[in-house]
Amino acid sequence: MRIAEPVLKAEKITKQVSSPEGTLTIVADVDLEIEPAETVAIVGASGAGKSTLLALLAGLDEPTSGRVWLNGHELTALDEDGRAAVRANHVGFVFQSFHLVPSLTAIENVMLPLELAGKANAREAAANALAQVNLSERLEHYPRQLSGGEQQRVAIARAFVTQPAILFADEPTGNLDAITGERIIELLFDLNAAARTTLVVVTHDPAIARRCSRTVRIEAGRIRA
């Protein structure tokens, strides 16, 4: 008997967009359940629908049809403000392009989600998160003063600082050289294991996929066994 409910559940989700050639189906009739503390890789060829599926699961985009639940909240029953509130309280993100605010220092970038959620002691929590990614000497540096690997470590600290139920990573090493990318993945999985966070990572890298407890393959918008 399963005790825990899935932290993430998608039921028959489809995403269609209009184009000059007509309606394009990016994600088609996807069913997916992800358990608490599971690590899941979403893999597939370029254009297969991986990033679109992640955006639908995270509530960054709305499906054309179907339903999505995240940590007990039905995202597809909420408006954008409602989905944003769920993301703020339950979700962390790590993107290929870092998505740091250039006018904020490293510690201010990590403090940002805490401040938006109205959490107390944001600076202390952010400093602790940056210490976990070995950036205590870079708290007051701006993104332009950091290497790519350091910027991604700031992004990882920002993702974990809210203690999210689920963390989404979209090609987290895509803008990094091979050696830096390996270090970032090691850090991401180590922190994730310590926090017991559910991790969903979109990747084209078989080595990253092998680190996950399960691989979900998507082809032409459909999940394949």
N, C-alpha and C positions, 0 to 999 in steps of 0.2 A: 504494500500500500504506500503510495507516495504521500508524504506529509506536506512538503513545501509546494506552494503554487509556483508556476513559472514566473520568473521576474519579467519576462517578455513573451508576448504571444501575438502572432499575426494570423488572421483568419481570412483566407481568400482575398488577399490584397492585390489590386491591379492598379497600375499607373499608366495612363494614356495621355499623350500630348498631340496637339495639332501641328501639322507641318505642311509645306507646299505640296507634298506627295500624298497628303491625307492624314488620317489618324495613325500615330505610331504607338505601339504598346511597348513600354520600357520594362515594366514588371508585370508578370501575368500570373494571377491566381495562386499566389504564394501562401502556403501554410507553414508556420514555424513556431516552435516553442523552445525557449532557452531557460535553463534552470539557474537558481541562485549559485553564484561562485563558479559557473561554467565559463570556460574560455572557448570561443567559437571563431573560426576563421571563415570569412566569406571570400571565395576565390572564383575566378573565371576570367575569360579573355577580356581585353579592352572593349568597352561598349556592351558588355553582357548585361549590365544593369546593377552592378555591385554597389556603387555609390548611391544610386537612386534608392535601392532597397534599404541601405543604411539610413538614408535621410527619412524614409517612411517609418522605419522602426523607431527612430529617435524623435519623431514628431517635428522634424525640420521641414517636412513636406507632407501634403495630404494625399492619400490614395484616391483614385477615381472611384473605386469601390472597395469594399472589404473593411475590416476592423482591426485595430491595434490596441493592445493593453500593455502598459509599462508600469511595473511595480504596483499593480492593482488599479491603475487609472486608465480609463478608456480614452486614449488620445483622440480617436476619431469621433468622439462625442463632444469634444471641446473646441472652442474658438482659439484663435492664435494666442490671446492672452492666457487662456487656460493651459494650452500646451507649453507656453513659455514658463509658466509657474511650475509645471511638472518637471521640465528640463532643469530649472534652477534648483529644485529640491532633490532630484533623484539621479541626474545624469552628468557625466563628465565627458569632454570631447578632446581628442588629439587629432589634428589635421596635418596633412602633408605640408601645407604652407604656413604652419605655426599659428597664424591668426593672433599674434600679439598686437596690442595697441602701441603704435610707435612713440606716442607722446608720454607714455607711462614707463616708469622704471620696472625692473624685474619684479620687485616686491609689490609694486602697485598693480601690476598685471595679475599677480596671484591673489591679491586682496580683492580684486574687482568682483568675482562671483560671490564672495562672502558679504561684501558691502551691499550688493544688489539684493541679496537674500536677507539683509538686515541682521546678520550675525555679529555677535560681540567678539572682541579680541581678534579682529581680522588681521592686524599686523603681526601679532604673535603667531597665529596659526600659519600665515603666509611665510614667515621666517622659518618656522619649523619645516614646512613643506619644501622650501628651497634648500634647507640643510639636508633633507633626505635625498636630494638629487645633486648634492655636492656643489651648491652654488652660494654658500654663505658669504663668499668674498665678492659676489656680483649683485648684491641686493639693490644697489642704487645705480646700476648700469642700465642704459636704455637698450632696446633691441638692436639698434644699429651698432652698438659697441660690443655685441656678443657674436660669437661664431654661430653657424647653423646648428651645430650640436647643442650649444648652450641655449639657444632660443628654443629648441625642441624640449630641452630639460625644463625650462621655465613653463612651457606649455603642459608638460606632464605634471609638474607641481600644481599648476592651476587646475588641472583636471581632477587630481586626487584631493585637493584641499577641502572640498565640500563633503568628502566621504560619500561619494555617490553610490547608489545601488548598482549602477551599470555604467561602464565606460565604453564609449565608441571611439575607435581609432581608424581613420581612413588613410591608408598608405602612409603610416607614420614615419617611414624612412625614405620616402620618395624623393626628397630634396637633399638627401645626405649622401656622402661618399660611403663606400662599403664598410670601412672600419668604424666610422662614427655611427653608421646605421646599426651595426652589430651591438655596439655599446648601448645605444638607445633602446633596442629591443630587450637586451638583458635587464636594463633598468626598469623598463615598463613591466616586464613579467615578474621581476622580483618584487616591485612595489605592489603589483596586483595580487600576488600570492599572499603577501603580508596583510593586505587590507581585506582579502576575501571578497573582492569586487567581481562582479560579472563583467567579462571583457568580450566585446565583439569587435573584431578587427578585419577590415577590408584590406586584402593584400594580393599582390601578384607573386610574392616571394615564397617558394615552397618551404624554405627553412623556417619562416615565421609561422606558416600554416602547421608545420610539424610540432611546433611548440604548444599548439592549442589542443584541447581535449577533444574537439570535434571540428570537422571541416564541412562547410555547406558550399556546394558547387552550384553556380548559377550560369545557365546557358540561354542566350536569347530571352532573358527575363524570367526564365523558369528554373526552379530548383530541380537538380538532377540527383538521383540516388548515387 
